[in-house]
């Protein structure tokens, strides 16, 4: 659980453009893992869920930052 908290702190320190670039990198990785899973080459199928979870966390942080900008 501590690792998750540290990851969120790191994400909140980045700006929106860096977070959007990070989403693109993770989506590319997610696509590669999905193709490996379909062909039977991916032995760690939990990585599919991990990528989805990280993308959701990043999108949440982006929304928080955008709402802070609008309210300020």
Buried (B, 14 or more C-beta within 10 A) or exposed (E): EEEEEEEBEEBEEBEEEEBEEBBEEBEEBBEEBBEBBEEEEBEEEEBBEBBEEBBEBBEEBBEEBEEEEEEE
